[in-house]
Amino acid sequence: MTEREAGSLRHLPAVAAVLATAQATQLQERHGRLATTDAIRQVIDEARELLRASKAAAPGADELAQRAGAVLDGRQAGLRPLFNLTGTVLHTNLGRAVLAEAAIDAAVAAMRHAVALEYDLADGERGERDDHLRELLCGLTGAQDATVVNNNAAAVLLCLNTFALGREAVVSRGELIEIGGAFRMPDIMTRAGAHMVEVGTTNRTHPADYRNALHADTGIVLKVHTSNYRIQGVTAEVAAAELAAIADAAGVPLLNDLGSGSLVDLSRYGLAREPTVREAVAEGARLVTFSGDKLLGGPQAGFIVGDRELIDRINRNPLKRALRVDKLRLAAIEATLRLYRDPDRLAERLPTLRVLARHKGDIEAQAHRLLASMAGRLGEAFTVEVGDCLSQVGSGALPLDTLASAALLIRSRGSQRRLDALAAALRALPRPVIGRIADGALWLDLRCLAEADEAPLLASLAQLDVEGMATHAP
Ligand SMILES: *Cc1c(COP(=O)(O)O)cnc(C)c1O
């Protein structure tokens, strides 16, 4: 270290000196003493690093207080709202389903007030958490009984653990799926304490494969909806109805894990058909599991519907207590399920369905509405046009069915680095804008942009530092 560098380091103010400035006093009032002190330490550390690397003069206490203010103002919540313009409607990394207004209101009310979570209002005695949903779920699915847990992974785990702990669980080799986020069927089986018995082959499984595997030590037969992939070519699987009959004959319950599992026939809204829970129940599976935040459009949850006697056994499993859902989600689930009792207005009220059913013409018109403002905002460095694209349902639902959509298609007139810098700047906004980079362009698929969000999107874009971007990435 040269004498001069050591000299400017010596001039760096101490934390106490910065805390004593007028601006730091204001910061403490706004953010508290602890957070302000932390931020001051951070900017002093940064200044020290810089002084070691350069010959600059040390900043004064006022300058450091100002930098600390910028740090504190820039500290934004991680879970703040963003614009999902990825084109994937149920994006697992972006929180899957956006909830219906009725569900939001119900959750907020449950947060603000005491609720009869486990209290029977009729006779003033202890009630059951599941009572709020049982009737709704049974009505919507045709099942005898129902229960709800943290998510569908938990639902499968709980079923396996209840019926196949220390026993065998029979499953086709063609259905040993892995879902994003490390949900692997063989691993879940092991953790549930079940011995996995694989039958058939990757592409073909026959009734006799199951029959030959069933014996006195079989605890459960599992059928898994291969949500996120399809096997094509020479294939054979045993249909749920036939498998239910085989399992029944052996006195073993069949669990049909639907994954997404819809409560309504989606073809009614112009979408590809996904097996409904009601159909799965009617086919004879004794237990059916499905997610709350996939096609159903509610909060994260896992449902188990089926025979009363089996659901009773599940409810007596001590693991059920560890996997239960809280009042906020129960309130939101109940409100979401209620919407399904009026299928005619479902697409208006349930954002997931509304967004999935949106017509391309509508999205394209929206893109043209936003085009000029967007181009104006991004300036000369980029070109913007309206482009055709394909949206995806996401969360492994309907993996091969894409939805025709429209996007604002942004290209850099300069380097690709500048496009990456734009994507990064969009992610850094107070309300981040998340698109998708493909074929050398940034695609902002507008399928998930509600009309009411158009003005907030443009307001967000107004905060974009386009000039700063150009200097960083020429
Ligand atoms: C998504 C899925 C799961 C896991 O559901 P989560 O609600 O995400 O826990 C399990 N099985 C299948 C078939 C799925 O598609």
The ligand as an SDF file (V2000), in Angstrom:
LIG
                    3D

 15 15  0  0  0  0  0  0  0  0999 V2000
  -47.5640  -31.6050   -9.7390 C   0  0  0  0  0  0  0  0  0  0  0  0
  -47.6940  -33.0190   -9.4100 C   0  0  0  0  0  0  0  0  0  0  0  0
  -47.4010  -33.4900   -8.1240 C   0  0  0  0  0  0  0  0  0  0  0  0
  -46.9270  -32.5650   -7.0420 C   0  0  0  0  0  0  0  0  0  0  0  0
  -47.9220  -31.6330   -6.7180 O   0  0  0  0  0  0  0  0  0  0  0  0
  -47.5710  -30.3350   -5.8350 P   0  0  0  0  0  0  0  0  0  0  0  0
  -48.9080  -29.7310   -5.5480 O   0  0  0  0  0  0  0  0  0  0  0  0
  -46.6890  -29.4910   -6.6650 O   0  0  0  0  0  0  0  0  0  0  0  0
  -46.9050  -30.8160   -4.6000 O   0  0  0  0  0  0  0  0  0  0  0  0
  -47.5560  -34.8290   -7.8840 C   0  0  0  0  0  0  0  0  0  0  0  0
  -47.9770  -35.6690   -8.8400 N   0  0  0  0  0  0  0  0  0  0  0  0
  -48.2580  -35.2500  -10.0940 C   0  0  0  0  0  0  0  0  0  0  0  0
  -48.7230  -36.2400  -11.1100 C   0  0  0  0  0  0  0  0  0  0  0  0
  -48.1240  -33.9150  -10.4180 C   0  0  0  0  0  0  0  0  0  0  0  0
  -48.4040  -33.4720  -11.6510 O   0  0  0  0  0  0  0  0  0  0  0  0
  1  2  1  0
  2  3  1  0
  2 14  2  0
  3  4  1  0
  3 10  2  0
  4  5  1  0
  5  6  1  0
  6  7  2  0
  6  8  1  0
  6  9  1  0
 10 11  1  0
 11 12  2  0
 12 13  1  0
 12 14  1  0
 14 15  1  0
M  END
$$$$
